[in-house]
Amino acid sequence: MKRILSIQDISCFGKCSVTVALPLISAMGVECTVLPTAVLSAHTLFPDVVKTDLSGQLLPIARHFHKIGVSFDAICTGYLGSAEEVRAAQEIFALLGTEQTLLFVDPVMGDHGSFYRGFSASYAEENAALCGAADLIVPNLTEACLLTGTPYRTEYDRPYLEALLRKLTALGAKTAVVTGVSFGPGKTGIMGLDARSGSFFSYQNEQVPAAFHGTGDIFSSVSAAALVRGLPVREAFALAADFTAETIRETLKHPKDSRCGVDFELLIPALIRMLEERLSAAEKAD
């Protein structure tokens, strides 16, 4: 069985980070090992969060994995709350990664043109170095701009995104994918660049007019597991985009506080079917 190491926090309530990654990656037929950066009573959109910082345990745990011979088909990072954790992730890539390990970075640090609270330009520089050590990075449009010093735009065209993707791969990543980009009214999706071939790729689906916390973690988890299972890059991201949209549609049937995340659990059987259908189609195409 394939194995992914997920490096991010455990938010006990709120359906994000590890509590999203673990069930979804497992459902897709991939073992998920976790390396928690912190334990929080709930994610930080809730007030008065109780937090235990585990950043000092990251490298000791990783060294223990190495000592007992644990290997990984992918190492994935999500929200890293400090520059110290970003630097630790780089060391973990070097310690546990091999030529066969997919190094997958979701450089979580901002949205809507601005940093999240507590992050700054110096944090973006640390994240840019981590992205340079990765095989594949998945920033949203804001994060892509912060990583590359590019002015953020709410209106853009393909040449703007192509230039942005070239800057991202110039950091060192083999493949860069910008998420949450639109090429027309009512559409959203991704655009990527494979630096090795120089080829761009994109995928768009129908935009669901709602926003819930944790959907980025769903997207990253599904795309990473799909890649490890053998789906081609564009198909893996198409699956992640389609499934994430379906979780939002399902959640809108049961109105709730958007901070509580989406009802992805109800759609796990659908995710498994979607994955198997795409794997079968990819096998036939070969």
Salt bridges, closest charged atoms under 4 A:
GLU31 OE2 - ARG3 NE 3.18
ASP73 OD1 - LYS2 NZ 3.88
ASP111 OD2 - HIS112 NE2 3.81
GLU126 OE2 - ARG87 NH1 2.82
ASP135 OD1 - LYS174 NZ 2.77
ASP194 OD1 - ARG196 NE 3.51
GLU206 OE1 - ARG249 NH2 3.97
GLU235 OE2 - ARG234 NH1 3.52
ASP242 OD2 - ARG278 NH2 2.86
GLU246 OE2 - ARG249 NH1 2.60
GLU250 OE1 - LYS253 NZ 3.20
GLU250 OE2 - HIS254 NE2 3.89
ASP257 OD2 - ARG259 NH2 2.76
ASP263 OD1 - LYS15 NZ 3.40
ASP263 OD2 - HIS254 ND1 3.33
ASP263 OD1 - LYS256 NZ 2.64
GLU265 OE1 - LYS15 NZ 3.09
GLU276 OE2 - ARG229 NH2 3.68
